[in-house]
């Protein structure tokens, strides 16, 4: 267990770098299981979820070496073993074992797949995709001696189910067409990586066409993390000062920029540096929806910003119940009301206090609220925040924050 001790109320100045995207890195790591060869992946973030994913694939016999932000993965000698349930239950991306293990080994244990616990997180669409390609449920396992291409029609955009369908089809016999797929930038990042491994995958709008191939090792650079970038830009507005985010995936962030503009800020992108400045704040309404909509993972991050400025409202079409984090924000003075699936955030006197990080993004929202209020705060269960933010203490201290992460 970790806690973050925050001496808040300081402006944040300078440049902060944005690392590789968590949600692009994780499917690519699990996709290596499908390949037979050595892959080189650069800009791999060193975050909790990635460390766990690497432990999971090492257990099948993968040789993984990290040099700085470059990771080499050798998957020439893999065999199936039941994954460690503790690892599997600590990250959501462990669901990608279903597609990758069925493809490589023809079997996968259905385990208690984990991740942030802000809502019920069903896997029915993942299982349906497996069954479409010829897999069968067998007690607590799913098995498929052969996978054959098929037509898959998703009736909602699911990142995880789209990733698994791609992993299943990439080396199945014949052609698969997936309709209704998610189109987040990390889906294209996965497709690019698999194509570098010899796959034949094309995405057009919400349709992905795949011809199954034998895959060798590949090369890729993990795209920048738009959620980390959006978090730092929001933090800069919240704390004041002159903060610039480097290495942001600017082309993926239109809906985020639009939200900053509607809040009354200007967004400046110059020579790869991104900054936002408040001009005249206005109440903000956010409706989170699948890409290219405003990301659900940033709605908790915008809540303290709304509370500090003019208030606003949030609905989340992806996870309609993703508002548990508001209880933790109450400990820091943020006032809100939940009416069905619509959260109203009131203008609030944010103050220091003690609270617990409820999940990754909700925890970051708590840290942000603590950073903008004078006095000492303590954020407990802080290890969940480190699952998705790299070198957090060093990065924030370098721009003038006063935080210390301690083991408890
Ligand atoms: C991914 O989760 C991300 N996790 C989440 O980020 C993110 O919030 C989410 O996508 C949406 O962008 C990873 O990439 C590891 P989904 P995932 O399947 O894939 C429903 C973070 O903070 N659904 O796109 O699990 C589901 O209930 C984390 O970094 C089904 O009904 O999300 C939801 O309403 C949190 N049946 C919607 O689809 C299924 O079988 C979208 O979920 C699967 C999903």
Boltz pocket constraint, residues with backbone or C-beta under 6 A from the ligand:
constraints:
  - pocket:
      binder: B
      contacts: [[A, 22], [A, 23], [A, 26], [A, 92], [A, 93], [A, 116], [A, 120], [A, 121], [A, 122], [A, 123], [A, 124], [A, 125], [A, 126], [A, 127], [A, 156], [A, 157], [A, 158], [A, 159], [A, 160], [A, 161], [A, 182], [A, 296], [A, 297], [A, 317], [A, 318], [A, 319], [A, 360], [A, 361], [A, 388]]
      max_distance: 6.0
